Amino acid sequence: MSRKIRKAAVIGSGVMGGGIAALLASAGIKTLLLDIVPFDLKEEEKNNPAARNRLVKKGLDTVLKSRPSLIMHPKDADLISIGNTEDDFQKLADCDWIVEVVVENLKIKQQLFKRIEPVRKPGSIVSSNTSGIPLKAMSEGLSLEFRQHFLGTHFFNPVRYMKLLEIIPGEDTLPEVLAFMADMGERILGKGIVWAKDTPNFVGNRIGVQGIVKAMQLMLEDGLTIPEVDALFGPAMGRPKTAMFKTSDLVGLDTLCHVAANTYELVTADEARDSFVMPDFVKKMIDKKLLGNKTQAGFYKTDLTPEWKKIRKVIDPATLEYQEYEAVNFPCLAAAKAAKTLPEKVRAVVYGDDKGAKFAWKAVAHNLIYAANRVPEISDTIVEIDNAMKWGFNFTMGPFETWDAIGLVQSVEKMKADGLAVPQKVLDMVASGATSFYRVQDGKTQYFDFASKSYKDVVVSKNIISLAALKSVNKTVKSGKSASLVDLGDGVFCCEFHTKMNAINGEIVDFMADCFDYVDANGCGMVLGNQAGGMPGAFSAGGDLAFMAGLAKEGKYAEIDAFLARAHAGMMKGRYASFPVVAAPYGMTLGGGCEVCLSADRIVAHAELYMGLVEIGVGLLPGGGGCLNLWRKMTENIPAAVTDIDLAKFFVPTFMAIAMAKVSTSAAEARANGFLGPKDRIVFNRDYLIGEAKKEVLKMVDEGYAPPVKRKIRVFGEAAQGMINGELFNMLSAKFVSEYDAFLAKRIAFVISGGEVRTNSEIDEDVILKLEREAFVDFWKQEKTVARVEHMLKTGKPLRN
């Protein structure tokens, strides 16, 4: 039997249900979104379909209006149909997967599943997104065939952006159903799969909520403030800037309290059950409806002065009054800031001597011990727990990776000295001579398995290629400070950047040119990609502005021109190489990073792609071939035989993309903006990106790849400049742009259109590259460009001047 999800249904259109429907639609799956008929219908509304669908319509509208968007592209919404659980329930018979996302009430869920059972078609999969109710209880009394196709699929909110998908097998779930859903979740929906057991709140919330609530308890005991705790448990510990309390505000205090209370009620044999007891001040906040962001006041809130100045305040747990707060200064945080690597930063925090460090140590130690005690109760391996915390809470390191970072042996000795009950399995592990939970052996990452008391390979999909693992077994064939060339096997090599934010500098420009020569002599194709950073990360945040600014300040404009000439030469070498070049961008792919991708033969992009040519924001234009290659990308599918095409239809979107510094909010939008072409691919799972790009190279080779022939390119010419000048005059009059923006935009139009040539002229590509280079150098000579660049380097924000 070949299983497919042709159509899915989501029952429950709240924040989570709407988010799941948006994800499914974004992945190209037709989705039916259902909710109940409103209880408060007036007599005249009872036969009105719009009134009966009011709740589900509101849920879908919330999804479509959400910012950041929960859907990849507005057109994806066309795949979502809505209805209610009275009039449209029979439509479930057409669905291959039915997801329940209704209120967390056992009786309501049981009643719903009893209604679904006679309607669903045999073999269709039914799953619950519950976070706290046992699957066994929900499916009680249902047929064996239903139970064989029933499981838990616990997404995390916001569904589009959180990578974690916990899959919870029921007692009778068929192995082939579980395997199919894991593959579907990982490959089609782009999620990281964690196998959980049917225990309260599964893996992520069990560990995560325990860590948050225990930290709250310790905070009150040790007399720390809320901002102090957040400062300690933010980036210094490899965690999001929202840390603990700001994260709680995002989630909602009522939701957090519900999960904690639900866990406390169900884990009667848990040795640390009391660490789920929420402090009284939090319960009082909930009574006062201080629930976090949803009520504009939680642990934090923002007030506005009469002058519209924002004042950020934090609640005092003792008085429940809000007050302003200062930046936190602990010596351990200063030491962490000075440290270079994340493990060094974490060690600086937990092994410090100040009040903050002592608190951080206790909070970390309790959570590490708690996580170790949950194996095998909630998961069979430490890997599942680590992945759940990284993918569900955006931690850079999971608990056991953190334990390795602070030193397993050293930390266990400190725990014992502090009188903490270190799990016997950890003591036995250390006694056996093991010094870490993870190690790399023969290029494979291994984890310590408590059950067998030995190391085992971390199991990953065959579709995943790890550059770090390849480099650990000497697969690096060329390397420099800023980039490396890694052998992916089968004659394919990967050029990997590893500067800060993968910014492109002179060394990378020269290195890429050398890589093209190496691959030409030794391989069949090249991937441009890297795997640095968490979500969304940065394929490349652009060119090295500081380097250019230094040259401009010294008046070395000839050197800037020479640098661009080298960049153009390298780009053209790759463009016309005898082998295919495939770019694998993800996350921030801006400026020079975008230009690298546009020069490749093909792009295999991650779905979360923030791509754009943003140089005008710093008073420049794309200087690495971006003007040429975006125009080429926009026009390359015009048949050569068509000579009377209206180039304005292609010129305007090309110009607007550059002059308005458009940045896509997804790969789907990048395609709509013209940055991805019809042959470019979108991959939902970022872990697959390098592997899929390699596959694309081999596919192109197998199809008999021949490099593109260098031909003249058709341009819009002088007509473009007149059209743009008129539009800019209107925008200036309406004050939509500054005079300097208009000055820059006119020159950009001049470059893209091919300069002073007739409309529909055919010119050499080098002409546009020369125009691009001249404009780039001229812009650096402008004081306002220098001011924009300096402001960006100093503040990270654009300057309008």
Secondary structure, 3 states (H helix, E strand, C coil): CCCCCCEEEEECCCHHHHHHHHHHHHCCCEEEEEECCCCCCCHHHCCCHHHHCHHHHHHHHHHHHCCCCCCCCHHHHHHEEEEECCCCHHHHHHCCEEEECCCCCHHHHHHHHHHHHHHCCCCCEEEECCCCCCHHHHCCCCCHHHHHCEEEEEECCCCCCCCEEEEEECCCCCHHHHHHHHHHHHHHCCCEEEECCCCCCCCHHHHHHHHHHHHHHHHHHHCCCHHHHHHHCCHHHCCCCCCCHHHHHHHCHHHHHHHHHHHHHHCCCCCCHHHHCCCHHHHHHHHCCCCEHHHCECCEEEEECCCCCEEEEEECCCCCCEEECCCCCCHHHHHHHHCCCHHHHHHHHHCCCCHHHHHHHHHHHHHHHHHHHCCCCCCCCHHHHHHHHHHHHCCCCCHHHHHHHHCHHHHHHHHHHCCCCCCHHHHHHHHCCCCCCEEEECCEEEEEECCCCEEEECCCCCCCCCHHHHHHCCCEEEECCCEEEEEEECCEEEEEECCHHHCECHHHHHHHHHHHHHHHHHCCEEEECCCCCCCCCEEECCECHHHHHHHHHCCCHHHHHHHHHHHHHHHHHHHCCCCCEEECCCEEEECHHHHHHHCCCEEEEECCEEEECCHHHHCCCCCCCHHHHHHHHHHCCCCCCCCCCCCHHHHHHHHHHHHCCCCCCCHHHHHHCCCCCCCCEEECCHHHHHHHHHHHHHHHHHCCCCCCCCCCEEECCHHHHHHHHHHHHHHHHCCCCCHHHHHHHHHHHHHHCCCCCCCCEEECHHHHHHHHHHHHHHHHCCHHHHHHHHHHHHHCCCCCC
